[in-house]
Amino acid sequence: MIKIAIADDHTLFKAGIIELIQAQPDMQLLFEAQDGAAFIESLSRQPQPDIALIDLEMPGMNGIQLTTYLRDNMPSIKIIVLSAYAQERFVVKMIESGASAFLSKAVNTSALFDAIRQTWQYGFYMTESSFKAMQRAGSLQKTVTTVNHIPVELSQREKEVLKLICLENTNQEIADRLFVSVRTIEGHRNNLLLKTGCKNTAGLVMFAIRHGLADLLP
């Protein structure tokens, strides 16, 4: 069961999303909140969700601030941003802030639930538009850059694991493809997080895209 919580101040839109979630046999709505502060307060007395659906613009604590807070304090919660603002700068900002996916509020129901299920399973969901936004966000380098002015040097196996992560493979699937144990893959994943300074799978995907280490789309 995928446990979901919502932070959105648009009452009618939120009511529609809640109704759709409650109709899904594999999803459970834990709580909903009007803004970031209320969402955090609810976390203190509710079970922790797997997925947080967060609006970008909310009164008080907005979506960027809430995403940053959850990234730093509750990184196991995977964040999907649902926003009426789909410009590339918002996509890039939210993914850099820790979101696992960014969707326009105009997205169809099927795409929303695909995003929820894939984010829950793989840790991220990258639409074609999000991928291209990340590519255009800066000057892509084909060699690995630095993190905090320290050169990042990835082994060939770490690059292989990173690309398979970007292609939405689980640890078990990567282990099967590379003929190693799941524990070995977990070690490579942890090393990737340490070397790149990323906090989660979505961060690794963003790192790979921005530095030309993943060829995800034709």
C-alpha positions in Angstrom: 0.0 0.0 0.0 1.4 3.4 -1.0 0.9 5.9 1.8 0.3 9.4 0.5 -0.1 12.9 2.0 -1.0 16.1 0.3 0.0 19.8 0.8 -2.1 22.1 -1.4 -4.2 25.1 -0.6 -6.5 24.8 -3.7 -9.5 23.2 -2.1 -11.4 22.0 -5.2 -8.3 20.6 -6.9 -7.2 18.8 -3.7 -10.7 17.3 -3.2 -10.5 15.8 -6.7 -7.1 14.3 -6.1 -8.2 12.9 -2.8 -11.2 11.2 -4.4 -9.0 9.7 -7.1 -6.5 8.4 -4.6 -9.2 6.8 -2.4 -10.4 4.9 -5.5 -7.0 3.3 -6.0 -6.7 -0.2 -4.5 -2.9 0.2 -3.8 -3.0 3.7 -2.3 -3.9 5.2 1.0 -4.4 8.9 1.9 -2.9 9.6 5.3 -3.7 13.3 5.6 -3.9 16.6 3.7 -2.8 20.1 4.7 -3.3 23.6 3.5 0.4 24.6 3.5 3.9 23.5 4.4 3.7 24.3 8.1 0.4 22.5 8.6 1.9 19.5 6.7 4.9 19.3 9.0 2.6 19.7 12.1 0.5 16.8 10.8 3.7 14.7 10.4 4.2 15.0 14.2 0.9 13.1 14.9 0.4 11.0 11.8 2.3 8.0 10.2 5.0 9.0 7.8 3.9 8.9 4.2 5.8 7.2 1.3 4.8 10.0 -1.1 4.1 13.7 -0.5 2.1 15.5 -3.2 3.1 19.1 -2.8 1.9 22.3 -4.5 4.6 24.8 -5.4 2.8 28.0 -4.4 1.2 28.0 -1.0 0.6 30.6 1.7 3.1 30.7 4.5 5.6 27.8 4.0 5.6 27.3 0.2 6.5 24.1 -1.8 10.2 24.9 -2.1 10.6 25.5 1.6 8.6 22.3 2.5 10.6 20.2 -0.1 13.9 21.5 1.3 12.7 20.7 4.9 11.6 17.2 4.0 14.9 16.6 2.1 17.0 17.5 5.1 14.9 16.0 7.8 12.8 13.2 6.4 14.6 12.0 3.2 12.7 8.8 3.0 9.6 10.7 2.0 9.5 10.9 -1.8 8.2 14.3 -3.1 6.1 14.8 -6.2 5.4 18.4 -7.0 2.1 19.2 -8.6 2.1 22.8 -9.9 0.2 25.1 -12.2 3.6 26.6 -12.9 5.4 24.3 -15.4 8.1 26.7 -16.6 11.5 25.1 -16.8 13.0 27.2 -14.0 10.4 25.8 -11.5 11.1 22.3 -12.6 14.8 22.6 -12.2 14.5 24.5 -8.8 12.2 21.9 -7.3 14.2 18.9 -8.5 17.4 20.6 -7.2 15.6 21.2 -3.9 14.9 17.5 -3.5 11.7 16.6 -5.4 11.6 13.2 -7.0 9.2 14.3 -9.7 7.6 17.4 -11.1 4.1 17.3 -12.8 1.9 20.0 -14.2 -1.6 20.2 -12.6 -2.9 19.7 -16.1 -1.5 16.2 -16.2 -4.0 13.4 -16.9 -5.0 10.9 -14.2 -3.1 8.0 -15.7 0.1 9.9 -15.8 -0.3 11.0 -12.2 -0.7 7.5 -10.9 2.1 6.3 -13.1 4.3 9.0 -11.5 3.2 8.0 -8.0 3.8 4.3 -8.5 7.2 4.7 -10.3 8.4 7.2 -7.7 7.4 4.8 -4.9 9.2 1.9 -6.6 12.3 3.6 -8.1 12.7 6.8 -6.1 12.1 9.2 -9.0 9.9 9.9 -12.1 11.4 11.9 -14.9 9.1 13.1 -17.7 10.6 14.0 -21.1 10.0 17.7 -20.4 11.7 17.5 -17.0 14.7 15.7 -18.5 15.1 18.3 -21.2 14.7 21.1 -18.6 17.6 19.6 -16.7 19.7 19.4 -19.8 19.1 23.0 -20.6 19.6 24.2 -17.0 23.3 24.8 -17.5 26.2 23.9 -19.6 26.4 20.1 -19.6 29.9 18.7 -19.1 30.8 15.3 -20.5 33.3 14.7 -17.8 32.5 14.5 -14.1 32.6 17.9 -12.4 33.4 18.7 -8.8 31.3 18.7 -5.6 32.3 21.4 -3.1 35.4 21.9 -5.2 36.5 18.2 -4.8 36.8 16.3 -8.0 34.3 13.5 -8.4 35.8 10.4 -9.8 33.5 7.5 -10.5 34.7 4.0 -11.3 33.5 2.3 -14.5 31.2 0.0 -12.4 29.8 3.0 -10.5 29.0 4.7 -13.9 27.3 1.4 -15.0 25.2 1.3 -11.8 24.3 5.0 -12.1 23.1 4.6 -15.7 21.0 1.6 -14.7 19.5 3.6 -11.8 18.6 6.3 -14.3 16.9 3.6 -16.4 14.6 2.8 -13.5 16.2 -0.5 -12.4 15.8 -1.6 -8.8 18.8 -2.8 -6.8 17.8 -6.4 -7.5 17.4 -5.8 -11.2 20.8 -4.1 -11.3 22.4 -7.0 -9.4 20.9 -9.5 -11.8 22.1 -7.6 -14.9 25.6 -7.2 -13.5 25.8 -10.7 -12.0 26.6 -9.5 -8.5 24.8 -9.5 -5.1 22.2 -6.9 -4.1 24.5 -6.0 -1.2 27.2 -5.1 -3.7 24.8 -2.8 -5.6 23.7 -1.2 -2.3 27.4 -0.5 -1.7 27.8 1.1 -5.1 24.7 3.2 -4.6 25.9 4.4 -1.2 29.3 5.3 -2.7 27.5 7.3 -5.5 25.5 9.2 -2.9 28.7 9.9 -0.9 30.8 11.0 -3.9 28.2 13.1 -5.6 26.8 14.7 -2.5 23.3 13.7 -3.5 20.7 12.8 -0.9 18.5 10.4 -2.8 17.9 8.6 -6.1 16.3 11.6 -7.8 19.5 13.6 -6.9 21.6 10.9 -8.6 19.5 11.0 -11.7 19.8 14.8 -11.8 23.6 14.6 -11.3 23.8 12.1 -14.2 21.7 14.2 -16.5 23.5 17.4 -15.8 26.9 15.9 -16.3 26.2 13.8 -19.4 26.5 10.5 -17.6 23.1 9.1 -18.7 21.6 8.7 -22.1 18.0 8.4 -21.1 16.1 9.6 -24.1 16.6 9.3 -27.9 
